[in-house]
Amino acid sequence: MPEPTKKEENEVPAPAPPPEEPSKEKEAGTTPAKDDWCIMNWEPPAYDGGSPILGYFIERKKKQSSRWMRLNFDLCKETTFEPKKMIEGVAYEVRIFAVNAIGISKPSMPSRPFVPLAVTSPPTLLTVDSVTDTTVTMRWRPPDHIGAAGLDGYVLEYCFEGTEDWIVANKDLIDKTKFTITGLPTDAKIFVRVKAVNAAGASEPKYYSQPILVKEIIEPPKIRIPRHLKQTYIRRVGEAVNLVIPFQGKPRPELTWKKDGAEIDKNQINIRNSETDTIIFIRKAERSHSGKYDLQVKVDKFVETASIDIQIIDRPGPPQIVKIEDVWGENVALTWTPPKDDGNAAITGYTIQKADKKSMEWFTVIEHYHRTSATITELVIGNEYYFRVFSENMCGLSEDATMTKESAVIARDGKIYKNPVYEDFDFSEAPMFTQPLVNTYAIAGYNATLNCSVRGNPKPKITWMKNKVAIVDDPRYRMFSNQGVCTLEIRKPSPYDGGTYCCKAVNDLGTVEIECKLEVKVIYQGVNTPGQPVFLEGQQQSLHNKDF
């Protein structure tokens, strides 16, 4: 550095110049360690401004932003720094200020953008899928947390029991969650672990908890027949048959199929076997494919068997013979015999049609009929008819029908229909009380009614009597009769009106009577003493007038 002049000795040293741009080897952000921080490195400035560098200030911003944020308020004495609280997957830039006793330099050029990345969490659910005498197949689930760096693949490692030397089982990254370790010695025990790998590196390993014995385990066979195949499997002629039957059993299960006890013709029926299931495939089913199919799975000395019934159905043939048994009036009786060919399914019914001989147009008269005989009615007198019958099963109607050889002529001089003669019903009935009279208490001065109901045909004549004496034209009484209900109204009765009342019903077929008792009570107003009651003035007089 040149010696300062006299004028320069009296001047304040210049501020420190900006630090150099970080070199490629130590560029900020090139060594991310976690999803929210990274390690920064830089070189000190080439010129310190004539005063020692006291430290550095570091600023950071997002790549898409123009706002710089200072990361340290205390000077950083070193040339390395760890910015924290960054967002994983977001691009950042950093710049650095050098500080000496005079002040702060200009900022360095921003670093190249960098993205904080983190390794994934460990894989989960590491399990043994299968074991043979020389291989072990492992299966696992992806990590619970993957992060912005994504997932590039997996590394599977193993070591033998008693050693700590982990051997990588795969040359390239595994892109699936299943891998088979090969070339293992029989009866050896190994430990297994798996790591997830991304741009940030390998995750923490996931260990299998127990040592694995490299020896093939015999699993007895077991056939799992699907529920819909536990009953007869029905298909129509021409349809495809594709049945998948899963099974279990290790190692190397041997499968054998038989149809009705004989070997299956592989030219007509395709059999496809795998380690976990077997498939029967028929492109176009025929009735000859119907039968009982037996499956046998054998592992070592263990054997498991199962059976499947397949039924291929078709339309039935027509009935064999249709006869006209009898013709009378407007009716024809038909009989027929079941078809010779039922289409490999039970006959569910018959359809009967008729045709006039003149037009020979067929019309259905009965459908889904279950018997082999029927009577056709409401035929037109003077016409001549032919009949035919179709068979029916669960596949549909037969393609052809069997027709009667002879026709049925509905003669004009058929039987004459006579209307039946019905005798008139006798509705006459002697009188009978359906609701009797009831003993009643009445209050003097208040109207009272007696009610009963009677029926009879012809309509009975009603007569009311008091104490065996007919009540006729007495203004104190009113008599009503409506729909068999008889009512006697007594207007403002007095104790004198008490007694036995009788209702008498009479018609041509008989007479009937019914009685009841009526008691009329008097309510006295006043104060009763142990002696004679004291009547109110006026009431006593009125009672005497009625000879009470």
C-alpha positions, 0 to 999 in steps of 0.5 A: 500500500503506498505511503499517505501524503500529508494531506491524506494523514489529516483525512478520515480513511475511506469506507471499506469496499464491498466484499468479493463475490463468493467463489463457486466453491463456497457460494452461499446456499450450495450446502443446504442442511435442512428445510429452513436453513443453509450454510453460507461461505464467502471470501474477505474483501481484497482491500480493507479500506485502510482499517481492519474488517470488524465483521459482516452484515448479511441480507437475504431476499426471495428471488421474486422480491426486491425487498432485502431483509437483514439477517444479523444485527450483531456483526458476523466475525467469520466468513461463514453464516447459517441463515434460518427460518427459510421456506423450503422450495423457495428460491433465495438470494443473499448479499454481504456488507463488510464493516470497518471502523469507518463504516459499511461497504457497498453490498456484494453482488447477490449470490446465485439463487439457491433453494433450501431443500431437505431430505424426506422422512424415513419410509414406513411399514417395512415388511417381509413380502416373501423368503426363499432359500436365496432371496428375500423380498421386502415391501414398504410404504413411501415416507409420510413427508416428502417435501419440495425436493420430491422423491427420487427413489430408495436405497435398500441395504442389508447386513449379516447378523453379527456384523455392522457392514451394510451392503447396498442391495440395489445398484440403481435407485429403486423407483418402486416400494418392493425389491428382492435381495438376491444371492443370499446364503441359505440359513443366514440371518440378515438385517434390512433397512431402507432409505428414501433419496432425493436431491437433498440426500438420503433420509434416516433409515427405516429398519426391519425390527428382527433378523430375517432367516434366509430359508424358504417357508412352506405355506399350506395351500388355501383356495378362496372361492369368491362368494358368487361362485359358491353357487351355480355360475350361469351364463348364456350361450355365446357369452364370455366366461372369465373366472378368477379364483385366488389362492394361497400357498408357497413355495411353487404351488402346483395347480390341476384343473379337471372337468367332470373328473377328466382333463380339460381340453385346453383348445376350448378352455383357457387356463391361466395360472399365477402365484396368487390366482388362477383364471378360467377363460372361455371366449364364447360359451357353449352348452358343452362347457357346462359341468363341474370343474375341480381345482387342486392346489398342491404345495409339497405334501399339502393338498387343497381342493375346490369345485365350481359348477358352471351352467351354460343355458340356451333358449328351449325347444318348442312343445312336442305336441299341441292338441285340441281336447274339446270345443264348447260354446265360446271355449276351447280346451288345449293340452300339450307336452313339455319340450324335448330340449329345455335349453339346459334350464328349467321350463318356467312357463308357456305362451299361448297364441291364437289366429283366425283362419281367415287372417292367420294373424297371431295374438297372444292370449296367455303368457307365463302359463305354468301348466300343460293344459289351458282353456281359451275363452271369449272366442268369436262365434262362427270363426275358426281358430288355430293355436300355437304354444311357445316354451319359456325358460330363464333365457327367454321364449323358444325360437319356434312354436308348435301349432295345432294340426286341426282347427277349432270351429266355434259353432253358431248353434252353441249352448244358449246362456241362461241367466240364473234365477235368484229368489228374492230375499225375505227381509221381514223381521219381528220387532226387536229392541236393540237398545233397552230403556234404562231406569232414570232419575229426573229433576222436578221442573227440568225436561226428561227423556227416555230412549230406546232403539228397535228394529223390525220389518215391516216398520213396527208401530210404537206405543208408549205407556205409563203404568200400563196406560197408553199415553195418548194426546197428552200435552205433557209428553212428546214422542219421536221415532227416527231411524229406529230410535224411539224417544219419549220427552216428559216436559217439566216433570213433577213427582206425580210423573214418576212411575213405570214407563213402557215402550211397545213395538208391534208389526205383522210378525209380533209384539215386543215391550220393554219397561223402565222406571222413572223417579222424579226428585225435588230440590228444596231451597232453604235451611233444614232443621232437625224438625220439619223443613222450612219452605220458601214462600211460594214454593210451599204453595205450589207444592200443595197445589200439586197435592204433594 
